């Protein structure tokens, strides 16, 4: 991307877009140098200055942005079209980020009659920061009426939440069929947190209660408690999740178990795991606790797998708990204190889940494992757990192939196919080649990067501990062909 942006034959827009896409992929200092070079090459173009300003706003580093932006506006105000208005809107955003809301409004006040989207949006935000709520709401609603974008809908909600009108905010959002799940999970969740992160518990309760009652998938609304937790407000995450949990409780047994474990996860974030565990035990009757395993495993609630999800009931239910315990132990690494318990359990056990579990500790040859995969569901399971084994041994390209196979065999939205898609999505969010993934790829994409490792070539496999080494796979098993080109994806790949 950096090299692409240096090619003078390309347009200012495409070169600027390349640098915008590079944000988060390279060090800030290197990207700052690249933006400076591009602005120096194209001093008259708006796109490089606009891209640089947006990047600085995202980083909340705007101290030295006002001067070049003001100078450009002064010499280009007579340009035809909407570019001068957009430039003044960007200046308003910079001034507002610097705590100068009144100056921000003055920068765009004369442009309000143009109905340019950026001018309306920044005008509304400036008025909102100034406490002029009626005028801010009027502009926000005009923006939404004219353009109908998700950003406009979020701005209306932000104004109404700030005005302490949560019922009106929920009604405005609930009536907009154009708001996709992705918009709810990203833009609107971030907006809710921005408004309420410093609010009181009562204000958060009043704001979220009407949202929890909207005809929106509760799995989608669950992004708001998750965003509050990421923002460092675990108490608000517990509060909002408890308001949403009844909708999960009214669903399938799997949804009820998910609600219980997620409630435990949020309470654990308060700093008292024992209290969180006691809450979960009190919530779920003993005969149902084996069912907690399928909810606890994907949420990394391994304490629940070992201390609450009891391997009782039918043989199949008990073996399912042990299979997920074995997978959790593998993910935790060779130092996991439960590794001996897993080995002890699988001495002499039989059955399909037991075969899968024993394969995770290296006690089942590939041929036996493949023979056990006699249905599409079982093939999806084998694909997922083979992916777990490969990833835990650092063979990420091979793991990627396995994870791509799992949902091909079974399109279920739950269980192993869903978990395989989650691994792939998590890797994609880290935007690094498979060969350079961090040592613990199951960590959050937001976590600090661990020391990188290089995936070994097929001819020189890395040594692994006896309990994590994968059994030798035959020639027709997935081998992770990504390695041939350093982990990059070149177009659509054929599945093995």
GIRAHU-V583773 format. One record per helix or strand. SS is the DSSP state (2 for helix, 1 for strand). FROM is the first residue (numbers start at 0). TO is the last residue. Records with the same first field share a line. If there is no record, write none. Layout:
SS->FROM-TO + FROM-TO
//
This chain:
2->1-4 + 11-21 + 27-40 + 45-58 + 65-75 + 82-96 + 100-113 + 116-128 + 132-146 + 149-161 + 165-173 + 180-195 + 200-211 + 217-229 + 233-248 + 252-267 + 272-282 + 285-297 + 301-306 + 314-331 + 338-344 + 351-359 + 365-371 + 375-391 + 395-408 + 414-429 + 433-435 + 480-484
1->22-22 + 25-25 + 437-437 + 451-451
//
